[in-house]
Amino acid sequence: MSDKHKPGRTEDKRSKPERLEARLTREQKELLQWAADLEGRTVTDFVVSHAQEAAVKTIEEHTLIKLSREDSIAFIDSLINPPALQPDAPLARAISRYKESMGLA
């Protein structure tokens, strides 16, 4: 991921060459204005900052794998103590092909 697309990256406030437009109902605009007023921000600043937070959260949800404590323990245990594989099992063959292709065998 390039620096331009890294979550949380901020640019100089004076340098904002990109533009985003949205069409809203009057009720949506009033709601956003009210929320922005409560935070002492402009509607643009309010919308952009909250959209950025939502984008980062969405990206994290789609790129991170979160395991429960029990699942984490089971995963680590399977890495430390892998099950024995039959030499002709599909997974064993795939591992062999991978090792050969990477020059590890």
ZADO-1210 file (C-alpha; in nm, 4 decimals, padded with zeros to 6 digits):
<atoms>
<atom x="00.0000" y="00.0000" z="00.0000" code="MET" pos="1"/>
<atom x="00.1474" y="00.3335" z="-00.0997" code="SER" pos="2"/>
<atom x="00.1841" y="00.6169" z="00.1511" code="ASP" pos="3"/>
<atom x="-00.1028" y="00.7925" z="-00.0235" code="LYS" pos="4"/>
<atom x="-00.3417" y="00.5115" z="00.0742" code="HIS" pos="5"/>
<atom x="-00.2171" y="00.4290" z="00.4235" code="LYS" pos="6"/>
<atom x="-00.4889" y="00.4591" z="00.6884" code="PRO" pos="7"/>
<atom x="-00.4597" y="00.7651" z="00.9057" code="GLY" pos="8"/>
<atom x="-00.2330" y="00.9543" z="00.6633" code="ARG" pos="9"/>
<atom x="-00.2978" y="01.3253" z="00.6847" code="THR" pos="10"/>
<atom x="-00.1969" y="01.5933" z="00.4399" code="GLU" pos="11"/>
<atom x="-00.1110" y="01.9559" z="00.4914" code="ASP" pos="12"/>
<atom x="-00.4419" y="02.1361" z="00.5496" code="LYS" pos="13"/>
<atom x="-00.3511" y="02.3946" z="00.2848" code="ARG" pos="14"/>
<atom x="-00.2959" y="02.1299" z="00.0159" code="SER" pos="15"/>
<atom x="-00.6309" y="01.9745" z="-00.0713" code="LYS" pos="16"/>
<atom x="-00.6572" y="01.9468" z="-00.4476" code="PRO" pos="17"/>
<atom x="-00.9242" y="01.6745" z="-00.4455" code="GLU" pos="18"/>
<atom x="-01.2960" y="01.7378" z="-00.4206" code="ARG" pos="19"/>
<atom x="-01.5880" y="01.5172" z="-00.3128" code="LEU" pos="20"/>
<atom x="-01.9496" y="01.6074" z="-00.3663" code="GLU" pos="21"/>
<atom x="-02.2654" y="01.4522" z="-00.2259" code="ALA" pos="22"/>
<atom x="-02.6323" y="01.5175" z="-00.2757" code="ARG" pos="23"/>
<atom x="-02.8372" y="01.5222" z="00.0436" code="LEU" pos="24"/>
<atom x="-03.1910" y="01.5647" z="00.1586" code="THR" pos="25"/>
<atom x="-03.2656" y="01.8740" z="00.3636" code="ARG" pos="26"/>
<atom x="-03.3013" y="01.6508" z="00.6722" code="GLU" pos="27"/>
<atom x="-02.9584" y="01.4931" z="00.6155" code="GLN" pos="28"/>
<atom x="-02.7956" y="01.8340" z="00.5712" code="LYS" pos="29"/>
<atom x="-02.9614" y="01.9685" z="00.8853" code="GLU" pos="30"/>
<atom x="-02.8530" y="01.6628" z="01.0830" code="LEU" pos="31"/>
<atom x="-02.4914" y="01.6979" z="00.9670" code="LEU" pos="32"/>
<atom x="-02.4966" y="02.0712" z="01.0403" code="GLN" pos="33"/>
<atom x="-02.6313" y="02.0092" z="01.3895" code="TRP" pos="34"/>
<atom x="-02.3639" y="01.7482" z="01.4632" code="ALA" pos="35"/>
<atom x="-02.0896" y="01.9717" z="01.3222" code="ALA" pos="36"/>
<atom x="-02.2157" y="02.2649" z="01.5312" code="ASP" pos="37"/>
<atom x="-02.2068" y="02.0495" z="01.8452" code="LEU" pos="38"/>
<atom x="-01.8379" y="01.9762" z="01.7780" code="GLU" pos="39"/>
<atom x="-01.7595" y="02.3348" z="01.6772" code="GLY" pos="40"/>
<atom x="-01.6557" y="02.2313" z="01.3250" code="ARG" pos="41"/>
<atom x="-01.7598" y="02.3057" z="00.9720" code="THR" pos="42"/>
<atom x="-01.9854" y="02.0528" z="00.8030" code="VAL" pos="43"/>
<atom x="-01.7063" y="01.9757" z="00.5572" code="THR" pos="44"/>
<atom x="-01.4538" y="01.9118" z="00.8332" code="ASP" pos="45"/>
<atom x="-01.7073" y="01.7034" z="01.0269" code="PHE" pos="46"/>
<atom x="-01.8038" y="01.4897" z="00.7274" code="VAL" pos="47"/>
<atom x="-01.4486" y="01.4400" z="00.5990" code="VAL" pos="48"/>
<atom x="-01.3054" y="01.3465" z="00.9389" code="SER" pos="49"/>
<atom x="-01.5848" y="01.1003" z="01.0153" code="HIS" pos="50"/>
<atom x="-01.5733" y="00.9532" z="00.6650" code="ALA" pos="51"/>
<atom x="-01.1966" y="00.9065" z="00.7013" code="GLN" pos="52"/>
<atom x="-01.2421" y="00.7307" z="01.0375" code="GLU" pos="53"/>
<atom x="-01.5082" y="00.5047" z="00.8841" code="ALA" pos="54"/>
<atom x="-01.2819" y="00.4284" z="00.5875" code="ALA" pos="55"/>
<atom x="-00.9914" y="00.3301" z="00.8138" code="VAL" pos="56"/>
<atom x="-01.2223" y="00.1100" z="01.0228" code="LYS" pos="57"/>
<atom x="-01.3657" y="-00.0564" z="00.7111" code="THR" pos="58"/>
<atom x="-01.0185" y="-00.1251" z="00.5704" code="ILE" pos="59"/>
<atom x="-00.9038" y="-00.2716" z="00.9024" code="GLU" pos="60"/>
<atom x="-01.2138" y="-00.4921" z="00.9240" code="GLU" pos="61"/>
<atom x="-01.1432" y="-00.6309" z="00.5783" code="HIS" pos="62"/>
<atom x="-00.7670" y="-00.6749" z="00.6142" code="THR" pos="63"/>
<atom x="-00.7133" y="-00.7875" z="00.9741" code="LEU" pos="64"/>
<atom x="-00.7949" y="-01.1301" z="01.1082" code="ILE" pos="65"/>
<atom x="-00.9081" y="-01.1253" z="01.4689" code="LYS" pos="66"/>
<atom x="-00.9146" y="-01.4467" z="01.6669" code="LEU" pos="67"/>
<atom x="-01.0603" y="-01.5272" z="02.0041" code="SER" pos="68"/>
<atom x="-00.8154" y="-01.6262" z="02.2763" code="ARG" pos="69"/>
<atom x="-00.9022" y="-01.9930" z="02.2283" code="GLU" pos="70"/>
<atom x="-00.8604" y="-01.9710" z="01.8495" code="ASP" pos="71"/>
<atom x="-00.5278" y="-01.7900" z="01.8906" code="SER" pos="72"/>
<atom x="-00.3991" y="-02.0636" z="02.1201" code="ILE" pos="73"/>
<atom x="-00.5162" y="-02.3356" z="01.8795" code="ALA" pos="74"/>
<atom x="-00.3515" y="-02.1568" z="01.5847" code="PHE" pos="75"/>
<atom x="-00.0170" y="-02.1145" z="01.7621" code="ILE" pos="76"/>
<atom x="-00.0310" y="-02.4740" z="01.8874" code="ASP" pos="77"/>
<atom x="-00.0846" y="-02.6009" z="01.5334" code="SER" pos="78"/>
<atom x="00.2193" y="-02.4004" z="01.4167" code="LEU" pos="79"/>
<atom x="00.4389" y="-02.5274" z="01.6998" code="ILE" pos="80"/>
<atom x="00.3087" y="-02.8855" z="01.6861" code="ASN" pos="81"/>
<atom x="00.1809" y="-02.9434" z="01.3321" code="PRO" pos="82"/>
<atom x="-00.0162" y="-03.2617" z="01.2720" code="PRO" pos="83"/>
<atom x="00.1644" y="-03.5459" z="01.0952" code="ALA" pos="84"/>
<atom x="00.0824" y="-03.5566" z="00.7241" code="LEU" pos="85"/>
<atom x="00.0693" y="-03.8604" z="00.5018" code="GLN" pos="86"/>
<atom x="00.3310" y="-03.8123" z="00.2253" code="PRO" pos="87"/>
<atom x="00.0637" y="-03.8419" z="-00.0444" code="ASP" pos="88"/>
<atom x="-00.1887" y="-03.6074" z="00.1230" code="ALA" pos="89"/>
<atom x="-00.2835" y="-03.3031" z="-00.0899" code="PRO" pos="90"/>
<atom x="-00.1462" y="-03.0610" z="00.1706" code="LEU" pos="91"/>
<atom x="00.1854" y="-03.2481" z="00.1896" code="ALA" pos="92"/>
<atom x="00.2143" y="-03.2363" z="-00.1918" code="ARG" pos="93"/>
<atom x="00.1335" y="-02.8635" z="-00.1926" code="ALA" pos="94"/>
<atom x="00.3989" y="-02.7995" z="00.0729" code="ILE" pos="95"/>
<atom x="00.6553" y="-02.9951" z="-00.1304" code="SER" pos="96"/>
<atom x="00.5715" y="-02.8008" z="-00.4490" code="ARG" pos="97"/>
<atom x="00.5993" y="-02.4720" z="-00.2594" code="TYR" pos="98"/>
<atom x="00.9360" y="-02.5646" z="-00.1089" code="LYS" pos="99"/>
<atom x="01.0657" y="-02.6696" z="-00.4517" code="GLU" pos="100"/>
<atom x="00.9444" y="-02.3515" z="-00.6195" code="SER" pos="101"/>
<atom x="01.1097" y="-02.1409" z="-00.3472" code="MET" pos="102"/>
<atom x="01.4340" y="-02.3401" z="-00.3590" code="GLY" pos="103"/>
<atom x="01.3829" y="-02.4663" z="-00.0045" code="LEU" pos="104"/>
<atom x="01.3766" y="-02.8396" z="-00.0843" code="ALA" pos="105"/>
</atoms>
